[in-house]
Amino acid sequence: MSSLAVGKADTAAGTTSGAAQSRPPLRRRIALVPTITLLLGAAYCLLPVAWVVIAATKSGSELFSTFTFLPGTGFADNFSDLSAYRDGVYWQWMGNSALYAGLGALLSTVVSAFSGYALAIYRFPGRETLFNVLLTGVLMPPVILAIPQYLLLAKADLTDSYLAVLLPQLLSPYGVYLSRIYAAAAVPADVVEAGRMDGASEWRIFTRVALPMMVPGMVTVFLFQFVAIWNNFLLPYIMLSDDEKFPITLGLYTLLEQGANTPALYTLVITGAFLAVIPLVALFLVIQRFWSLDLLSGAVKS
């Protein structure tokens, strides 16, 4: 009787074990949820980009008569027409965007590095109050600041100039916040004190010891600022009236407005939007290697 009971128990256990093995574990199924969510999010973000890429290959007649994701044959003609439009004003807009985004992001990164390092390393009265005031700038919508910025620059007679777009971009509250957090985590206080004990000046400690440690964080700030300035529309729209100073966003907007009366310009707008994405992708591919730098490389090399 006992052996029979044991045999039945073993059979039942084997059946249960086999059923459990045939079904995927609950934990594994739950782990698929984030992956599926990320895939859906990626599709949501990439589908418009895919549409722009494919639509840029279509001629005016193909744009409205063929399947959405079927490539066309008119990219070369679209590119030539876009380059010839108003003697190549599109490339003037691209150059303006490169100037605004490149110089603006570089200067903003420098200001953020100085400010973040000072707020993270030095102790002085009002430090936390100043940092909290900067944090309110992160929560402030740009549309609220655009009109006061315009009035200030109009008072200084700087509107409709390159400086009108560059100056408001120099201070990035989010860049300062990110720089402070990164400097506090990446620059050990012991390393700074060791530099002071060796007789190094504060400037030398910052440039030769702390700044190399902060490079990955500063690259992130530069990339965020470059993308934000490149895609900025509201500030140039308010500040500029001369279309030869327009960035690419504002230039394409004027083309789109004219397309309401001239449908042939739609293909130029789409092709221009496609070409405007390429510098952002190229920038990301070029500078992403800086994120793999050793955080302590500056201290070791110094």
ROTIVO-213602 format. One record per residue (C-alpha): residue in three letters; x, y, z; residue number from 1. Coordinates in nm, 2 decimals. Layout:
REM ROTIVO-213602
["ALA", [X, Y, Z], NUM]
...
//
This chain:
REM ROTIVO-213602
["MET", [0.00, 0.00, 0.00], 1]
["SER", [0.27, 0.24, 0.09], 2]
["SER", [0.47, 0.17, -0.23], 3]
["LEU", [0.15, 0.21, -0.43], 4]
["ALA", [0.08, 0.55, -0.26], 5]
["VAL", [0.44, 0.66, -0.33], 6]
["GLY", [0.41, 0.56, -0.70], 7]
["LYS", [0.09, 0.76, -0.73], 8]
["ALA", [0.25, 1.06, -0.56], 9]
["ASP", [0.55, 1.04, -0.79], 10]
["THR", [0.32, 1.02, -1.10], 11]
["ALA", [0.12, 1.32, -0.98], 12]
["ALA", [0.44, 1.52, -0.91], 13]
["GLY", [0.58, 1.43, -1.25], 14]
["THR", [0.26, 1.54, -1.42], 15]
["THR", [0.26, 1.87, -1.22], 16]
["SER", [0.63, 1.93, -1.31], 17]
["GLY", [0.57, 1.86, -1.67], 18]
["ALA", [0.28, 2.10, -1.69], 19]
["ALA", [0.48, 2.36, -1.51], 20]
["GLN", [0.77, 2.32, -1.76], 21]
["SER", [0.53, 2.33, -2.06], 22]
["ARG", [0.40, 2.67, -1.95], 23]
["PRO", [0.64, 2.98, -1.95], 24]
["PRO", [0.71, 3.10, -1.60], 25]
["LEU", [0.50, 3.39, -1.49], 26]
["ARG", [0.81, 3.60, -1.42], 27]
["ARG", [0.92, 3.56, -1.78], 28]
["ARG", [0.59, 3.66, -1.92], 29]
["ILE", [0.59, 3.97, -1.69], 30]
["ALA", [0.94, 4.05, -1.81], 31]
["LEU", [0.81, 4.08, -2.17], 32]
["VAL", [0.58, 4.37, -2.08], 33]
["PRO", [0.86, 4.64, -2.07], 34]
["THR", [1.00, 4.50, -2.40], 35]
["ILE", [0.67, 4.52, -2.57], 36]
["THR", [0.61, 4.86, -2.43], 37]
["LEU", [0.94, 4.99, -2.56], 38]
["LEU", [0.88, 4.84, -2.90], 39]
["LEU", [0.54, 5.01, -2.93], 40]
["GLY", [0.70, 5.34, -2.82], 41]
["ALA", [0.98, 5.30, -3.07], 42]
["ALA", [0.73, 5.23, -3.35], 43]
["TYR", [0.53, 5.54, -3.24], 44]
["CYS", [0.84, 5.76, -3.26], 45]
["LEU", [0.99, 5.61, -3.58], 46]
["LEU", [0.68, 5.58, -3.80], 47]
["PRO", [0.67, 5.96, -3.86], 48]
["VAL", [1.04, 5.96, -3.94], 49]
["ALA", [0.99, 5.67, -4.18], 50]
["TRP", [0.70, 5.86, -4.35], 51]
["VAL", [0.92, 6.16, -4.40], 52]
["VAL", [1.20, 5.95, -4.55], 53]
["ILE", [0.97, 5.78, -4.79], 54]
["ALA", [0.77, 6.09, -4.88], 55]
["ALA", [1.09, 6.27, -4.96], 56]
["THR", [1.14, 6.03, -5.25], 57]
["LYS", [0.81, 6.10, -5.41], 58]
["SER", [0.72, 6.36, -5.68], 59]
["GLY", [0.43, 6.59, -5.64], 60]
["SER", [0.20, 6.36, -5.83], 61]
["GLU", [0.32, 6.05, -5.64], 62]
["LEU", [0.28, 6.22, -5.30], 63]
["PHE", [-0.10, 6.22, -5.31], 64]
["SER", [-0.17, 5.92, -5.53], 65]
["THR", [0.05, 5.63, -5.41], 66]
["PHE", [0.05, 5.42, -5.10], 67]
["THR", [0.19, 5.60, -4.79], 68]
["PHE", [0.49, 5.37, -4.74], 69]
["LEU", [0.57, 5.30, -5.11], 70]
["PRO", [0.89, 5.47, -5.22], 71]
["GLY", [0.88, 5.71, -5.51], 72]
["THR", [1.12, 5.82, -5.79], 73]
["GLY", [1.14, 6.19, -5.74], 74]
["PHE", [1.40, 6.25, -5.47], 75]
["ALA", [1.67, 6.38, -5.71], 76]
["ASP", [1.43, 6.63, -5.86], 77]
["ASN", [1.30, 6.73, -5.52], 78]
["PHE", [1.66, 6.79, -5.40], 79]
["SER", [1.74, 7.00, -5.71], 80]
["ASP", [1.43, 7.21, -5.68], 81]
["LEU", [1.49, 7.27, -5.31], 82]
["SER", [1.85, 7.37, -5.37], 83]
["ALA", [1.74, 7.61, -5.65], 84]
["TYR", [1.45, 7.76, -5.46], 85]
["ARG", [1.52, 8.13, -5.42], 86]
["ASP", [1.89, 8.09, -5.51], 87]
["GLY", [1.95, 7.83, -5.24], 88]
["VAL", [1.79, 8.00, -4.94], 89]
["TYR", [1.73, 7.66, -4.79], 90]
["TRP", [2.10, 7.61, -4.73], 91]
["GLN", [2.12, 7.96, -4.58], 92]
["TRP", [1.86, 7.84, -4.33], 93]
["MET", [2.06, 7.52, -4.26], 94]
["GLY", [2.38, 7.73, -4.21], 95]
["ASN", [2.19, 7.96, -3.97], 96]
["SER", [2.06, 7.66, -3.77], 97]
["ALA", [2.41, 7.52, -3.75], 98]
["LEU", [2.54, 7.85, -3.62], 99]
["TYR", [2.26, 7.89, -3.37], 100]
["ALA", [2.27, 7.53, -3.25], 101]
["GLY", [2.64, 7.47, -3.26], 102]
["LEU", [2.76, 7.80, -3.11], 103]
["GLY", [2.47, 7.83, -2.87], 104]
["ALA", [2.51, 7.47, -2.74], 105]
["LEU", [2.88, 7.51, -2.70], 106]
["LEU", [2.85, 7.83, -2.50], 107]
["SER", [2.56, 7.70, -2.30], 108]
["THR", [2.77, 7.39, -2.21], 109]
["VAL", [3.06, 7.60, -2.09], 110]
["VAL", [2.82, 7.81, -1.87], 111]
["SER", [2.66, 7.50, -1.74], 112]
["ALA", [3.00, 7.34, -1.66], 113]
["PHE", [3.12, 7.64, -1.46], 114]
["SER", [2.79, 7.68, -1.28], 115]
["GLY", [2.73, 7.31, -1.20], 116]
["TYR", [3.09, 7.27, -1.08], 117]
["ALA", [3.06, 7.57, -0.85], 118]
["LEU", [2.73, 7.47, -0.71], 119]
["ALA", [2.85, 7.11, -0.64], 120]
["ILE", [3.20, 7.18, -0.50], 121]
["TYR", [3.19, 7.52, -0.32], 122]
["ARG", [3.00, 7.61, -0.01], 123]
["PHE", [2.87, 7.97, 0.01], 124]
["PRO", [2.57, 8.15, 0.15], 125]
["GLY", [2.26, 8.13, -0.06], 126]
["ARG", [2.39, 7.83, -0.27], 127]
["GLU", [2.07, 7.63, -0.22], 128]
["THR", [1.85, 7.93, -0.28], 129]
["LEU", [2.02, 8.01, -0.60], 130]
["PHE", [1.99, 7.64, -0.71], 131]
["ASN", [1.62, 7.63, -0.63], 132]
["VAL", [1.57, 7.95, -0.83], 133]
["LEU", [1.74, 7.78, -1.13], 134]
["LEU", [1.52, 7.48, -1.09], 135]
["THR", [1.21, 7.70, -1.13], 136]
["GLY", [1.35, 7.78, -1.48], 137]
["VAL", [1.33, 7.40, -1.56], 138]
["LEU", [0.96, 7.41, -1.48], 139]
["MET", [0.89, 7.73, -1.67], 140]
["PRO", [0.74, 7.68, -2.02], 141]
["PRO", [0.95, 7.86, -2.29], 142]
["VAL", [0.64, 8.04, -2.42], 143]
["ILE", [0.61, 8.23, -2.09], 144]
["LEU", [0.97, 8.36, -2.13], 145]
["ALA", [0.96, 8.44, -2.50], 146]
["ILE", [0.77, 8.78, -2.47], 147]
["PRO", [0.98, 8.92, -2.18], 148]
["GLN", [1.30, 8.81, -2.37], 149]
["TYR", [1.18, 8.99, -2.68], 150]
["LEU", [1.10, 9.31, -2.48], 151]
["LEU", [1.45, 9.30, -2.32], 152]
["LEU", [1.63, 9.25, -2.64], 153]
["ALA", [1.41, 9.51, -2.82], 154]
["LYS", [1.51, 9.76, -2.55], 155]
["ALA", [1.88, 9.68, -2.63], 156]
["ASP", [1.80, 9.71, -3.00], 157]
["LEU", [1.91, 9.35, -3.07], 158]
["THR", [1.60, 9.21, -3.22], 159]
["ASP", [1.62, 9.07, -3.58], 160]
["SER", [1.98, 8.98, -3.53], 161]
["TYR", [2.18, 8.66, -3.47], 162]
["LEU", [2.23, 8.76, -3.11], 163]
["ALA", [1.86, 8.78, -3.05], 164]
["VAL", [1.85, 8.40, -3.10], 165]
["LEU", [2.19, 8.32, -2.94], 166]
["LEU", [2.18, 8.51, -2.61], 167]
["PRO", [1.86, 8.36, -2.46], 168]
["GLN", [2.01, 8.01, -2.52], 169]
["LEU", [2.33, 8.07, -2.32], 170]
["LEU", [2.18, 7.98, -1.98], 171]
["SER", [2.01, 7.65, -1.96], 172]
["PRO", [1.85, 7.58, -1.62], 173]
["TYR", [1.83, 7.21, -1.70], 174]
["GLY", [2.20, 7.21, -1.82], 175]
["VAL", [2.31, 7.37, -1.49], 176]
["TYR", [2.10, 7.12, -1.29], 177]
["LEU", [2.24, 6.82, -1.48], 178]
["SER", [2.60, 6.96, -1.45], 179]
["ARG", [2.57, 7.00, -1.07], 180]
["ILE", [2.43, 6.65, -1.03], 181]
["TYR", [2.70, 6.50, -1.25], 182]
["ALA", [2.98, 6.71, -1.09], 183]
["ALA", [2.88, 6.60, -0.74], 184]
["ALA", [2.88, 6.23, -0.85], 185]
["ALA", [3.19, 6.23, -1.08], 186]
["VAL", [3.43, 6.47, -0.90], 187]
["PRO", [3.53, 6.33, -0.56], 188]
["ALA", [3.59, 6.59, -0.29], 189]
["ASP", [3.92, 6.41, -0.20], 190]
["VAL", [4.06, 6.46, -0.54], 191]
["VAL", [3.98, 6.84, -0.52], 192]
["GLU", [4.14, 6.86, -0.18], 193]
["ALA", [4.45, 6.67, -0.30], 194]
["GLY", [4.49, 6.92, -0.58], 195]
["ARG", [4.47, 7.21, -0.33], 196]
["MET", [4.72, 7.05, -0.10], 197]
["ASP", [4.96, 7.01, -0.40], 198]
["GLY", [4.93, 7.39, -0.45], 199]
["ALA", [4.72, 7.38, -0.77], 200]
["SER", [4.50, 7.69, -0.83], 201]
["GLU", [4.12, 7.65, -0.84], 202]
["TRP", [4.13, 7.72, -1.21], 203]
["ARG", [4.39, 7.45, -1.27], 204]
["ILE", [4.19, 7.20, -1.05], 205]
["PHE", [3.88, 7.27, -1.26], 206]
["THR", [4.04, 7.25, -1.60], 207]
["ARG", [4.29, 6.97, -1.55], 208]
["VAL", [4.12, 6.75, -1.29], 209]
["ALA", [3.74, 6.81, -1.27], 210]
["LEU", [3.66, 6.90, -1.63], 211]
["PRO", [3.80, 6.57, -1.78], 212]
["MET", [3.58, 6.38, -1.53], 213]
["MET", [3.28, 6.58, -1.63], 214]
["VAL", [3.32, 6.52, -2.01], 215]
["PRO", [3.05, 6.26, -2.05], 216]
["GLY", [2.80, 6.48, -1.86], 217]
["MET", [2.90, 6.78, -2.06], 218]
["VAL", [2.86, 6.59, -2.39], 219]
["THR", [2.50, 6.51, -2.28], 220]
["VAL", [2.43, 6.88, -2.20], 221]
["PHE", [2.57, 6.98, -2.54], 222]
["LEU", [2.36, 6.72, -2.72], 223]
["PHE", [2.04, 6.82, -2.54], 224]
["GLN", [2.11, 7.19, -2.61], 225]
["PHE", [2.20, 7.13, -2.97], 226]
["VAL", [1.88, 6.94, -3.04], 227]
["ALA", [1.67, 7.19, -2.84], 228]
["ILE", [1.81, 7.49, -3.03], 229]
["TRP", [1.80, 7.32, -3.37], 230]
["ASN", [1.43, 7.24, -3.32], 231]
["ASN", [1.34, 7.57, -3.16], 232]
["PHE", [1.07, 7.75, -3.35], 233]
["LEU", [0.90, 8.00, -3.11], 234]
["LEU", [1.20, 8.21, -3.02], 235]
["PRO", [1.32, 8.28, -3.38], 236]
["TYR", [0.96, 8.33, -3.49], 237]
["ILE", [0.93, 8.62, -3.23], 238]
["MET", [1.28, 8.76, -3.27], 239]
["LEU", [1.34, 8.76, -3.64], 240]
["SER", [1.18, 8.92, -3.94], 241]
["ASP", [1.46, 8.89, -4.20], 242]
["ASP", [1.41, 8.55, -4.36], 243]
["GLU", [1.78, 8.53, -4.45], 244]
["LYS", [1.84, 8.49, -4.07], 245]
["PHE", [1.58, 8.22, -4.03], 246]
["PRO", [1.68, 7.88, -3.89], 247]
["ILE", [1.56, 7.57, -4.07], 248]
["THR", [1.24, 7.53, -3.86], 249]
["LEU", [1.12, 7.88, -3.93], 250]
["GLY", [1.22, 7.86, -4.30], 251]
["LEU", [1.03, 7.54, -4.35], 252]
["TYR", [0.73, 7.69, -4.18], 253]
["THR", [0.73, 7.98, -4.43], 254]
["LEU", [0.75, 7.72, -4.71], 255]
["LEU", [0.46, 7.53, -4.57], 256]
["GLU", [0.25, 7.85, -4.55], 257]
["GLN", [0.32, 7.92, -4.91], 258]
["GLY", [0.23, 7.56, -5.00], 259]
["ALA", [-0.13, 7.64, -4.92], 260]
["ASN", [-0.14, 7.84, -5.24], 261]
["THR", [0.13, 7.65, -5.43], 262]
["PRO", [0.09, 7.27, -5.36], 263]
["ALA", [0.42, 7.20, -5.55], 264]
["LEU", [0.60, 7.34, -5.25], 265]
["TYR", [0.48, 7.05, -5.03], 266]
["THR", [0.75, 6.82, -5.18], 267]
["LEU", [1.01, 7.08, -5.10], 268]
["VAL", [0.89, 7.10, -4.74], 269]
["ILE", [0.91, 6.73, -4.69], 270]
["THR", [1.25, 6.69, -4.85], 271]
["GLY", [1.38, 6.98, -4.65], 272]
["ALA", [1.24, 6.82, -4.33], 273]
["PHE", [1.42, 6.50, -4.42], 274]
["LEU", [1.75, 6.67, -4.48], 275]
["ALA", [1.71, 6.87, -4.15], 276]
["VAL", [1.71, 6.54, -3.95], 277]
["ILE", [2.04, 6.42, -4.09], 278]
["PRO", [2.27, 6.65, -3.89], 279]
["LEU", [2.10, 6.55, -3.57], 280]
["VAL", [2.15, 6.18, -3.64], 281]
["ALA", [2.51, 6.24, -3.76], 282]
["LEU", [2.59, 6.44, -3.44], 283]
["PHE", [2.46, 6.16, -3.22], 284]
["LEU", [2.66, 5.90, -3.40], 285]
["VAL", [2.98, 6.11, -3.38], 286]
["ILE", [2.97, 6.21, -3.01], 287]
["GLN", [2.82, 5.90, -2.85], 288]
["ARG", [3.16, 5.75, -2.80], 289]
["PHE", [3.24, 6.02, -2.54], 290]
["TRP", [2.98, 5.86, -2.31], 291]
["SER", [3.21, 5.56, -2.27], 292]
["LEU", [3.50, 5.76, -2.12], 293]
["ASP", [3.62, 5.66, -1.78], 294]
["LEU", [3.49, 5.90, -1.52], 295]
["LEU", [3.83, 5.90, -1.34], 296]
["SER", [4.05, 5.94, -1.65], 297]
["GLY", [4.11, 6.31, -1.56], 298]
["ALA", [4.24, 6.23, -1.22], 299]
["VAL", [4.46, 5.95, -1.34], 300]
["LYS", [4.61, 6.16, -1.63], 301]
["SER", [4.66, 6.46, -1.41], 302]
//
